[in-house]
């Protein structure tokens, strides 16, 4: 038995590979983090070591004290995580103050967690609060079509949510709250982290202009499925635009609301005004 045989390690690595196969992770682009359950931590603990130093996060969260996270490594390629998890991902222990971490497993050839981990950490804190602890996954990728739309649509939640909802029937059901949008900012900086945190109080998915998509979910499948759905809808709209013809018909506002209602969801109709 090895830690690599545990289902949670396999699922993390598979999610990375699935994203790579979609073409969302050129080079070392993108990052993934997962807040582990107590049961998963206990299963992994026999493989932990505690000789690596504590690192200051630069941010603090009371509701993430003593938590454990699985995270992709900085400079690591998503395509390599499934091939060699121990070299390309890690497990982090958060300290008692909720403002630092240490690596307890993984990155056997050196390195640290993704440089975006402070952003992930802040957003995990927000999503834990917003979902009463249900949300565990934060996933960032670079899907081509949603990025393309940031060149032609107004950078507002209203514009993006409407286009995505209208382009594919499943969208008002999968993300009835809509999507948030952040104007272009320097990646990895404090400004984009704080702006994303504010939007994550309302939205499961945030479009980063000219950069990518940042989503959250209760499970790996939920987060990946949200990313996939948004990107597919964006692809449909891009193909419609490429015909050069005016849009003759689309899903009416009432239809969007009713589709969500039919599946027990409430559409954020404020975004339709």
C-alpha positions in Angstrom: 0.0 0.0 0.0 1.2 3.5 -0.9 -0.2 6.9 -0.5 -0.6 6.9 -4.3 -3.1 4.1 -4.0 -5.5 6.4 -2.0 -8.6 7.5 -3.9 -8.1 11.2 -3.0 -4.6 11.3 -4.6 -5.9 9.5 -7.7 -8.8 11.9 -8.0 -6.6 15.0 -7.6 -4.2 13.7 -10.3 -7.0 12.7 -12.6 -8.6 16.1 -12.4 -5.3 17.7 -13.4 -4.9 15.3 -16.3 -8.5 15.9 -17.5 -7.9 19.6 -17.6 -4.6 19.1 -19.5 -6.4 16.9 -22.1 -9.0 19.7 -22.6 -6.1 22.0 -23.6 -6.6 24.3 -20.6 -3.1 24.1 -19.2 -0.3 25.2 -21.5 3.2 24.9 -19.9 2.8 25.4 -16.2 -0.4 27.3 -16.5 -3.3 26.8 -14.0 -3.5 25.5 -10.5 -5.6 23.2 -8.3 -6.2 23.0 -4.6 -8.3 20.8 -2.4 -9.2 21.1 1.3 -9.0 17.6 2.7 -11.5 15.9 4.9 -10.5 14.6 8.3 -10.8 11.0 7.1 -8.5 11.7 4.1 -5.9 13.3 6.4 -5.9 10.3 8.7 -5.4 8.0 5.8 -2.5 10.0 4.5 -0.8 10.7 7.8 1.4 7.6 7.9 3.2 9.0 4.8 3.7 12.5 6.2 7.0 14.0 7.3 7.5 17.1 9.4 11.0 18.2 8.7 10.3 21.0 6.2 10.0 24.6 7.4 6.9 26.6 8.1 6.3 29.3 5.5 4.4 32.6 6.0 1.4 32.9 3.8 1.1 36.6 3.9 -2.7 36.2 4.6 -4.6 34.8 7.5 -7.9 32.9 7.9 -9.4 31.8 11.2 -11.7 29.2 9.6 -8.7 27.4 7.9 -6.5 26.9 11.0 -5.0 23.4 11.2 -6.6 22.4 7.8 -4.7 20.3 5.2 -4.7 21.1 1.5 -3.6 19.2 -1.6 -2.0 21.7 -4.1 -0.2 21.6 -7.4 3.4 22.7 -7.3 4.8 26.0 -8.6 6.3 25.7 -12.0 4.8 22.2 -12.4 3.0 21.0 -15.6 -0.5 19.6 -15.2 0.3 16.9 -17.7 2.9 15.5 -15.2 0.8 15.3 -12.1 -0.8 11.9 -13.0 2.5 10.5 -14.2 4.4 11.4 -11.0 2.2 12.8 -8.3 4.9 12.9 -5.6 7.1 15.2 -7.7 4.4 17.6 -9.0 1.9 18.1 -6.1 2.0 18.4 -2.4 0.0 18.2 0.8 0.2 21.3 3.1 -0.5 21.6 6.8 -1.8 25.0 7.9 -0.5 26.2 11.3 -2.4 27.0 14.5 -2.6 30.7 13.6 -4.0 30.2 10.1 -1.3 32.2 8.5 1.4 29.8 7.5 2.0 26.3 6.0 4.5 23.5 5.7 4.8 20.8 3.2 4.2 17.4 4.8 4.2 15.3 1.6 5.1 15.6 -2.0 7.3 17.8 -4.2 10.1 15.2 -3.6 12.4 17.0 -6.0 12.0 20.3 -4.3 9.9 23.4 -4.9 6.8 24.8 -3.3 3.1 25.0 -3.8 1.6 27.1 -6.7 2.5 30.8 -6.4 -1.3 31.4 -6.5 -1.8 29.4 -3.2 -2.3 32.6 -1.1 -5.1 33.5 -3.5 -6.5 30.0 -3.3 -6.3 30.1 0.5 -8.2 33.4 0.7 -10.9 32.1 -1.6 -11.2 28.8 0.3 -11.9 30.9 3.4 -14.6 32.8 1.6 -16.2 29.7 0.1 -16.1 27.8 3.4 -18.1 30.7 4.9 -20.5 31.0 2.0 -21.2 27.3 1.8 -21.1 26.3 5.5 -18.0 24.2 4.8 -19.3 22.3 1.8 -16.9 23.8 -0.8 -13.5 22.1 -0.9 -12.1 22.7 -4.4 -10.6 25.8 -6.1 -9.5 25.3 -9.7 -7.9 27.8 -12.1 -7.4 27.1 -15.8 -6.9 28.9 -19.1 -9.8 27.8 -21.4 -9.4 29.4 -24.8 -13.0 30.4 -25.6 -13.9 32.1 -22.3 -10.6 34.1 -22.6 -11.5 35.1 -26.2 -14.8 36.5 -25.0 -13.0 38.9 -22.7 -11.9 40.8 -25.8 -15.4 41.3 -27.2 -17.8 41.5 -24.3 -18.2 44.2 -21.7 -16.3 43.0 -18.5 -19.4 42.8 -16.4 -21.2 39.9 -14.6 -24.4 40.9 -16.5 -22.9 40.6 -19.9 -21.1 37.4 -19.4 -23.8 35.6 -17.4 -26.4 36.5 -20.0 -24.3 35.3 -23.0 -23.3 32.1 -21.2 -26.9 31.3 -20.0 -28.4 32.0 -23.4 -25.8 29.9 -25.3 -26.6 26.5 -23.8 -29.7 25.3 -21.9 -27.7 23.6 -19.1 -26.1 26.9 -18.0 -28.9 28.5 -16.0 -29.2 25.1 -14.2 -25.4 24.5 -13.5 -24.6 28.1 -12.5 -27.8 29.9 -11.7 -26.0 32.7 -9.7 -24.1 33.7 -12.9 -20.4 34.4 -13.1 -18.3 37.2 -11.7 -15.8 39.1 -13.9 -12.5 40.7 -12.9 -10.8 43.2 -15.3 -7.2 42.5 -16.3 -4.8 42.5 -13.4 -1.3 41.2 -12.8 -1.5 37.5 -12.0 -0.6 36.3 -8.5 -0.9 39.8 -7.0 -2.8 41.0 -4.0 -5.2 43.1 -6.0 -6.6 40.2 -8.1 -6.8 38.0 -5.0 -8.9 40.5 -3.1 -11.1 41.3 -6.0 -11.8 37.6 -6.6 -12.5 37.0 -2.9 -15.2 39.7 -3.0 -16.9 38.1 -6.0 -16.6 34.6 -4.6 -19.1 35.6 -1.9 -21.7 35.6 -4.7 -20.4 33.5 -7.6 -18.9 30.0 -8.0 -17.0 31.1 -11.1 -15.0 34.1 -11.8 -13.7 35.2 -15.3 -10.3 36.8 -15.2 -10.1 39.0 -18.3 -7.4 38.0 -20.9 -6.3 35.3 -18.4 -8.6 32.5 -17.6 -11.3 31.1 -15.3 -11.4 30.6 -11.5 -14.0 28.2 -10.2 -15.0 26.5 -6.9 -16.9 23.4 -6.1 -17.8 20.9 -3.3 -16.1 18.1 -5.2 -13.5 17.7 -8.0 -16.2 16.7 -10.4 -18.4 19.7 -9.5 -15.5 22.1 -10.0 -14.3 20.5 -13.2 -17.9 20.2 -14.5 -18.5 23.9 -13.9 -15.3 24.9 -15.7 -16.2 22.5 -18.6 -19.8 23.8 -18.9 -18.8 27.5 -19.0 -16.1 26.9 -21.5 -18.4 24.9 -23.8 -21.0 27.6 -23.7 -18.3 30.2 -24.5 -17.2 28.0 -27.4 -20.8 27.9 -28.8 -21.0 31.7 -28.6 -17.6 32.1 -30.3 -18.8 29.9 -33.1 -22.0 31.8 -33.5 -20.0 35.0 -33.7 -17.7 33.5 -36.3 -20.6 32.9 -38.8 -20.8 36.7 -39.1 -24.6 36.4 -39.1 -26.9 38.2 -36.6 -28.4 36.0 -33.9 -32.0 35.1 -35.0 -33.2 33.6 -31.8 -32.0 32.6 -28.3 -33.4 31.4 -25.0 -35.9 34.0 -23.7 -35.4 35.4 -20.2 -38.5 33.6 -19.0 -37.1 30.4 -20.3 -33.8 30.9 -18.4 -35.7 31.5 -15.2 -38.0 28.5 -15.8 -35.2 26.2 -16.7 -33.5 26.9 -13.4 -36.7 26.6 -11.4 -37.5 23.2 -13.0 -34.4 21.8 -11.5 -34.9 23.3 -8.0 -32.6 26.3 -8.7 -33.3 30.0 -8.5 -31.8 32.1 -11.3 -30.1 35.4 -10.3 -32.6 37.4 -12.4 -30.9 40.7 -11.3 -28.3 39.9 -14.0 -31.0 40.0 -16.7 -32.0 43.6 -16.1 
